[in-house]
Structures are given as C-alpha cells and as structure tokens.
C-alpha cells in the first residue's frame, strides 16, 4: 500500500483543482517560503479527519477554504481527495484503490466519502488504524511535531509506539468493547431494578387485570348500547341534515342572487366612479375651454369696442366732411348765381345805355332840324308851333327817359362798384383760403408724422403684448402643471396617511395594544419601534432589513406595563406581541478596532437613526451590533476580516449573518413601514415646495395678465389715437380739397 495521488480544490492556497501524483519512490516538494508546501501536508492531515484548527494553523475551520485575492473571488468550499494504492490488500474489504474525500462548505456543512460513498469520520479513523496513516499517526510529521514527540509524556509516547507496533486498533477495539460492556452492565442493573419494582406490582396488576376484563365486557356492552343510540340519533340527524341541506340550497341560491346583486351594484358604483372621474376631467376641460373662451370673448369685446370707436370717429369725420362739402357747394352755387346775375344785369344796363344814348342823339338831331326848319319856315309858325309843342312834349319825355336812364346807369354803376368791391373781398377770401390750405397742409404733414409714430408705437405695443401674452400662457400652463402635481402629491399623501393612521402592515395584536393605549385603557405605551425612529430615505431599506419583525415590537415604560399588555392580549385573544420595557432592555454598541476605516463601511445601524434618548438602550439592543455597508462585496470583505462575528446589512437590503450565512435577493423599496413614513415626510416637503411654487406661479401669472391687459388697453388707446389721426387726416384732406376748389372758383 502506498500513496498514489492527492487531489486538492479550494483548500487554502489552492483555488483551482490540482492533482499531485506520487510514485513508489521518494517525492520531495520544494519551494520558497509562503509558496504552499505546508498546505499539502495540512491537506493530507485534514482529509484524514483532523479537527484541530490550531494543528491546521488557523483560527476556525472555515479558514481552510480559499478566501480570495484582489484578482480572484473567494471559493465556497474546500475539497481534498487522497487516493491510496491497495493492490496488496493492506486495507481488507476494499478495492485495489481507495479514495478518501473530505468536503467543507463555507456555511459550515461538511461530508466524508470513501470511494465516493458517504461515511462517518469514525469509519475513516477505523480504516487507517494499524497503518500509520491516521490523523495522529507517526506517518505525518508536521512542523514542530518532532519536538512534540521528544518532549511528550510517557503515556503520549506509548500511543505512538502502539500505533507503530500495530496494536492501536486492538486497543481501540478493547476500549470500545469495555465501553459496551460497561453500558450493558448498566442496562442489566437498570433491568434488575425494574424487575424488582415490577414484582411488587404483579398482584395489584392481577386484580386490576380482572377489573379490566370486567370493564372491557361492560365497555363492549356500553359500546353496543351507544352504537344503538348513535344509530338512532344518526337517523334523526340524517333527517335534520336533509332539511338543513335543503335550507342550505335555498340559502345558497339566495346568497348567489345577493352576490349577483352586490356585483351589479359594485359594477354600477365602479361605473359611477368612472363616470364621475370622466365628468371631473370633462369639467376641468370645460373650465379650461370656458376660461379660454372668456379670454377670447374679452379680447373680441375689446376689439369690438375699438372698432365701434373707430366707426364712430369715422362717421363723425364723414359727417363733418359732408357738411363742409355741402356748405362749400352751397356757397359756390350762391356765388356763381350772384356772379351770373350781376353779369346779366350789367349787360342789360349796357344795352339800355346804348339804346338811350341813341334815342338822345336822334332827339337832338330832330330838335336841331326842327329849329332850322322853324327859322326857315316863318310862314307856317302856327303849324310849326303845334309841332314844336309836340316836340317839346317829346323832348320832355326823352329827357325823362334820359334821367331815368341816368339814374339806372348810376344804380348799375354803384352795383358794379359793389360787385367790384365784392370781387376784392373774394380775392381776400381766396388769399385766406390759400393760407388756410397751407395750414391744413402743414397740419396734414404733422398728422401723417404722428400717425407714423403711432404706427411704430402700436407695432411695438403689439409685439410686447404678444410677448407678455405668451409669457402669461406659459405661466398659466406652469401654474396648472404645478397645481396638478400638487393635487397628485396630496392624493398620494392622503392614501399613505390613511394607511399610517389605520396602522396598515402592523400585526393585529400590535394594533389592538396601540388602539387600547390611544383610548386610555393602557398607559405607559410609547408605540412601536418603527413609530419612534427616524431614518433618511437612503438608509430606509437597510434599517427595515436590519430590524425585520422587530419594527413591530412595542416600547413600554416598565415590566409591569409589559405584563399588563400581555394580560390584555390574553383576555382579548388578540394574538402575541413583543414588548420592550425601557427599564429592562439594555444593549451595547459594537466596538471593533479599525472598523471605521474599512472600505465600504457606512456606519453602525444605531448611528443612522434618530430617536428619543430615553430609548437608547432599546435601540442599542436592536441595532448596536449591526453594521451598515455599501454593497455585498465590501460587506463580505468586512465580514471576513472580523471572522463573521457580527451581522452586516447593505444599503440595498442584503445581509451577512453572524456565523457566515448570507441572506439576500430583491428588497421591497416602497412597502415598508419606515419607507412609508419617510415617503410621507418627503411628500410633505414636496407638497410645501409645490404650494410655494404654485403661489409664485399664480402671482407671476397675475402679474403677466395685468401687464398684458395694460398693454392691451395701451394698444387699443394707440389704435384709437391712430384712428383719430386717420380720421383727422381724411377730414383735413377733404377740407383741403374743398379750399382748393373754392380758391379755383374764386
């Protein structure tokens, strides 16, 4: 028999699976210090059943598992297989090759195998007895082992000699046999005592046996009678059962009908709620549209007012222009008629003057001719006298006509002078019209410049109004958004507050005790752990995981209050709860050297919660020995460094328990009691912030609305002034046209 091979995986400095083959000759393992030579010997000693961690150069058995490096992750188990050539049958009842395997998991579980089959450590020890390969055998001489053998006591040295001589197996069997004999003797003594005790009970037991036989007969008779009674009662019960089944069937039908009615009513309620929500949304939409329509109507009203004002001014300008035109036409017509009448009268007077001058000249010629004829005709004086009288009469008539013509000429001459004077007045009026036209032209140019200025001002006001209006619309949208978010946050806070007030998530027993405390039936109750601590949101999951069910533990003033609460739950049959008296629960904080300097260390769990100082003992007992780490990797490094002495919880809720077990997975981030309380606090802060933002946006919107309204009024005033300037320009143009026409006519 000789050592054939050694297979190592995950043991100390051998993370990968390796196989060491040994020939029949001498095999030496050489290498520098720290390269793992001694680990090979330790692996052989370990696979043969060594239980002393000191012998294996470690603090605990888990230290034999590869703990990882910077570049490699730690292993989860260590396994060593020792293969021995047994072709000479040194080990009886075994094959030509014997494989001894030992496997240890990081959780602490271990197993032993012989040729791949599970076995006990005792089986391995017995297998290698008298071979020198046992864990205490002389075949394995570790570091310091020689000095230990030399300095050993005589009894210890005797064990080594017996192992070398091959009699340790018989000595072990002797001890095992002696132990079994001792146990057998103890059992015999115990049986003798039992027999002695039972002999005194035989006679009473015989009497009891007779009574028992009689009792059995009577019991059988009673049983028969009871069966008869029960058969009779069973028939009655069957009849009642049939009646009850029929009633149950009727009740079931009624229940189904009521259930259907309830479902219909619930459906109606759901439809009503849905319709109410739709109506609410529709009402909000209609309010928004109504607001827009009111704003549009307001804008249209202002536009209508501006247009009506423009129409009014235009109508007034048209009426003034029409009046000016009518007065100018009438004056023109009157002057035209007077001028025509004066010209016609002047022409008639000229004609009459010419006619009278001709008549006067003819009369003078006739008078001169008559005088010459009178002087020539002296003979016919009488005849001529009558003719002369007639001529005198005619002369008088002609003189009268001449005087009349002269007076008429004088009258027409004065009329002509008046007309000439009137013509001078018209010239003056024409000059006045020319001056007025110049004034109107200057005023028109000034009005045109003012109109251009108003147009520029109106354009700027319109752009500014548009900008303010867009700002107002944006501010209104922001206000509506903030209002919607505020309502959403308030609704969420109301739901969470209702859950908090109803103590949702607490056990029924906890609710009963807290309700009794609020009603004053039990004093000295301060509430649960979750209600008396404060945690920042980023630590909420870690603290909830660290506390677990302890979040519902109830803090009470003293032990008497705790007993009173327990009696109350027993009386009410309300279940069980855990009570933490301030006077009795004390804890202490974990104090490990260098823990604060470890990578990934956040804090001790009791340092990141806020609480009343009088609860410090309770908080220390629950959280004082729990460490908070950033993630599972850094938590693993901390746990290894300190030998898995305390519990570590990561920020995302993973746990490394004291002793080395791991607990983890996904964590509920929004369903915990502390998370809910933190969310309520967060919502309170957000609601306050949104309320302030809402008020700010409302003030901003009101300010922009007032500015836009002012700009709208300024724009309307500018439009009105522009319309007035335009109307004035039209009036001046019409008046200027009239003046030019009159001037041309004059």
Number of C-alpha atoms within 10 A of each C-alpha: 16 16 17 18 16 21 18 24 21 24 26 21 19 17 20 12 13 13 14 11 12 16 10 9 7 6 9 7 8 9 8 7 8 9 10 16 15 15 19 20 15 21 25 21 22 24 23 24 20 17 14 13 15 10 14 21 14 12 13 13 16 21 18 25 23 23 20 15 8 6 6 10 12 15 19 14 22 25 23 25 25 23 21 19 18 18 14 12 13 15 20 9 7 14 14 14 18 20 18 20 27 21 19 21 15 19 13 12 9 13 14 23 19 20 17 12 10 12 15 12 17 9 12 20 16 13 17 17 21 20 19 18 19 22 20 18 19 19 13 16 14 15 11 8 12 12 9 14 15 9 11 12 10 10 9 12 15 12 17 18 15 15 23 16 12 15 15 19 18 13 14 13 13 12 12 12 12 12 12 12 12 12 12 12 12 12 12 12 12 12 12 12 11 11 12 11 11 12 11 10 11 12 11 10 14 11 11 13 13 11 12 14 12 12 14 13 12 12 14 12 12 13 14 12 12 13 13 12 12 14 12 12 12 14 12 12 14 12 12 12 14 12 12 14 13 12 12 14 12 12 13 14 12 12 13 12 12 12 13 12 12 12 12 12 12 12 12 12 12 12 12 13 12 12 13 13 12 12 14 12 12 13 14 12 12 14 12 12 12 14 12 12 14 12 12 12 14 12 14 13 12 15 14 13 14 19 16 12 17 20 13 12 19 19 13 14 21 16 13 15 19 15 12 17 17 13 13 17 15 12 13 16 12 12 15 14 12 13 15 12 12 16 14 12 15 17 12 13 19 14 12 15 17 13 13 19 14 12 15 17 12 12 17 14 12 14 17 12 11 17 14 11 12 18 10 11 13 11 10 10 14 10 12 18 12 11 14 18 11 12 18 13 12 14 18 12 12 19 14 12 15 18 13 13 20 15 12 15 19 13 13 19 15 12 15 17 12 12 17 12 12 13 14 12 12 16 14 13 15 19 13 14 19 17 13 16 21 13 14 20 16 12 15 21 13 14 20 17 13 16 21 14 13 20 16 13 16 19 14 13 20 18 13 17 22 15 14 21 20 14 17 22 15 14 22 19 14 17 22 15 13 20 19 14 17 21 15 13 18 16 12 15 20 14 13 18 15 12 14 17 9 11 16 13 13 16 15 15 20 23 20 17 22 21 14 16 17 13 10 11 11 16 15 16 23 15 20 22 22 21 17 16 16 17 20 15 17 12 20 26 25 27 27 22 22 24 17 11 12 16 22 23 18 24 24 21 17 17 16 12 19 21 13 13 26 20 12 18 18 12 10 11 10 17 14 13 18 17 25 22 23 17 14 12 19 16 16 15 18 17 11 8 8 7 17 13 9 14 14 19 19 19 15 23 26 22 15 18 17 14 16 10 8 10 20 19 19 21 25 21 16 22 24 20 19 24 27 27 28 19 17 21 14 16 25 19 17 22 21 14 12 12 16 18 14 17 21 28 27 27 19 22 27 24 27 22 17 15 15 20 13 15 11 14 9 8 15 13 15 13 11 19 21 24 23 20 20 19 17 20 14 15 19 15 12 16 20 13 13 20 17 13 17 22 15 14 22 19 14 17 23 15 15 22 19 14 17 23 16 13 20 21 16 17 22 21 14 20 21 19 17 22 21 19 22 21 19 19 22 17 23 21 17 19 21 21 14 21 23 17 15 18 18 9 12 15
